[in-house]
Amino acid sequence: MPDADTTTAAPTGRKRLVSGPGLLLVWLYGVMVVGAVSRSAYQISTEFGRAPLPYSLSAVAALAYAFITYSLVRGGETARKAALICCAAELAGVLAVGTWTVLQPESFPDTTVWSQFGMGYLFIPVILPITGMLWLRKR
């Protein structure tokens, strides 16, 4: 009976996406989930009337981060494709919101996770989807 390679196969036989540098990617997405969920939940529950668009966009970012994290941990070809598509959508969102907040800052009375291309989060929101797409294409 051949030995199972536990570094590349999940318990269900799916190929893992979190080996090597992918583990750092999952960790960073996990941190962004916590940050974006915390930020949006607090802002939506306490100050939603003041800036509904930015707070809603932070919630969208949180959902994107959570889905990508789940897909990376789940593994398998379907999860890899779903994560790749979501990373592309995330990057499009970061670029759109980042550009919008730079060109029309008056439209955003408060910042979002993706404001100014994620400047408040050390530009991780713009770097992370690019890194994710590169990693997922190699896998």
C-alpha positions as CSV (number, residue, x, y, z in Angstrom):
1,M,0.0,0.0,0.0
2,P,1.6,3.3,-1.0
3,D,2.2,6.0,1.6
4,A,-0.1,9.1,1.3
5,D,1.7,12.3,0.8
6,T,0.2,14.4,3.6
7,T,1.9,17.6,2.4
8,T,0.0,17.7,-0.8
9,A,-3.3,15.9,-0.2
10,A,-6.2,16.9,2.0
11,P,-8.0,14.2,3.9
12,T,-10.6,13.9,1.1
13,G,-8.0,13.5,-1.6
14,R,-8.0,17.1,-2.7
15,K,-4.7,18.7,-3.5
16,R,-3.8,21.2,-0.8
17,L,-3.2,24.8,-1.7
18,V,-1.6,25.8,1.6
19,S,1.8,24.1,1.4
20,G,4.9,26.2,1.4
21,P,4.4,29.9,0.7
22,G,0.6,29.2,0.4
23,L,0.5,28.9,4.2
24,L,1.7,32.5,4.5
25,L,-1.0,33.5,2.0
26,V,-3.7,31.8,4.0
27,W,-2.4,33.4,7.2
28,L,-2.4,36.9,5.6
29,Y,-5.9,36.4,4.2
30,G,-7.0,35.2,7.7
31,V,-5.6,38.4,9.3
32,M,-7.5,40.5,6.6
33,V,-10.7,38.6,7.4
34,V,-10.4,39.5,11.0
35,G,-9.6,43.1,10.3
36,A,-12.2,43.7,7.6
37,V,-15.0,41.8,9.5
38,S,-14.2,43.7,12.8
39,R,-14.0,47.1,11.0
40,S,-17.2,46.6,9.0
41,A,-19.3,45.1,11.8
42,Y,-18.4,47.9,14.1
43,Q,-19.0,50.6,11.6
44,I,-22.2,49.2,10.2
45,S,-23.7,48.6,13.7
46,T,-22.7,52.0,15.1
47,E,-22.3,54.6,12.3
48,F,-23.9,53.2,9.1
49,G,-26.0,56.3,8.5
50,R,-22.9,58.5,8.3
51,A,-21.1,56.6,5.5
52,P,-23.1,53.7,4.2
53,L,-21.0,53.2,1.0
54,P,-17.6,52.9,2.6
55,Y,-18.9,50.6,5.4
56,S,-20.7,48.4,2.9
57,L,-17.6,48.2,0.8
58,S,-15.6,47.1,3.8
59,A,-18.1,44.3,4.4
60,V,-17.7,43.2,0.7
61,A,-14.0,43.1,1.2
62,A,-14.5,41.0,4.3
63,L,-16.6,38.5,2.4
64,A,-14.0,38.3,-0.4
65,Y,-11.2,37.6,2.1
66,A,-13.3,35.0,3.9
67,F,-14.2,33.2,0.7
68,I,-10.6,33.1,-0.5
69,T,-9.3,31.9,2.8
70,Y,-11.9,29.1,2.9
71,S,-11.1,28.1,-0.7
72,L,-7.4,28.0,0.0
73,V,-7.8,25.8,3.1
74,R,-10.4,23.6,1.4
75,G,-8.1,22.7,-1.5
76,G,-8.8,20.9,-4.7
77,E,-9.1,22.1,-8.3
78,T,-12.6,23.6,-8.0
79,A,-11.5,25.6,-4.9
80,R,-8.3,26.8,-6.7
81,K,-10.4,28.1,-9.6
82,A,-12.9,29.8,-7.4
83,A,-10.1,31.4,-5.3
84,L,-8.4,32.6,-8.5
85,I,-11.6,34.2,-9.8
86,C,-12.3,35.8,-6.4
87,C,-8.7,37.1,-6.2
88,A,-9.2,38.7,-9.7
89,A,-12.5,40.2,-8.5
90,E,-10.9,41.4,-5.3
91,L,-8.1,43.1,-7.3
92,A,-10.6,44.8,-9.5
93,G,-12.5,46.0,-6.4
94,V,-9.3,47.4,-4.8
95,L,-8.3,49.2,-8.0
96,A,-11.8,50.6,-8.6
97,V,-12.3,51.7,-5.0
98,G,-8.7,52.9,-4.7
99,T,-9.0,55.0,-7.8
100,W,-12.3,56.4,-6.7
101,T,-11.1,57.4,-3.3
102,V,-8.1,59.1,-4.8
103,L,-10.0,61.0,-7.5
104,Q,-13.2,61.8,-5.5
105,P,-12.3,61.7,-1.8
106,E,-15.4,63.7,-0.9
107,S,-17.5,60.6,-1.9
108,F,-16.1,58.8,1.0
109,P,-16.7,60.5,4.4
110,D,-14.8,57.6,6.0
111,T,-12.3,55.1,4.6
112,T,-12.8,51.5,3.5
113,V,-10.4,48.6,3.6
114,W,-9.7,49.3,-0.1
115,S,-9.4,53.1,0.2
116,Q,-6.4,54.5,-1.5
117,F,-5.4,51.0,-2.6
118,G,-5.3,49.8,1.0
119,M,-3.0,52.4,2.4
120,G,-4.5,52.1,5.9
121,Y,-3.6,48.4,5.7
122,L,0.0,48.9,4.5
123,F,-1.1,48.3,0.9
124,I,-1.7,44.6,1.7
125,P,-5.2,44.8,0.0
126,V,-3.6,45.5,-3.4
127,I,-0.6,43.2,-3.0
128,L,-2.5,40.2,-1.6
129,P,-4.7,39.4,-4.6
130,I,-1.8,39.8,-7.0
131,T,0.3,37.4,-4.9
132,G,-2.7,35.1,-4.6
133,M,-3.3,34.9,-8.3
134,L,0.4,34.2,-9.0
135,W,0.4,31.4,-6.3
136,L,-2.8,29.9,-7.6
137,R,-1.6,29.9,-11.2
138,K,1.5,28.0,-10.2
139,R,-0.5,25.4,-8.3
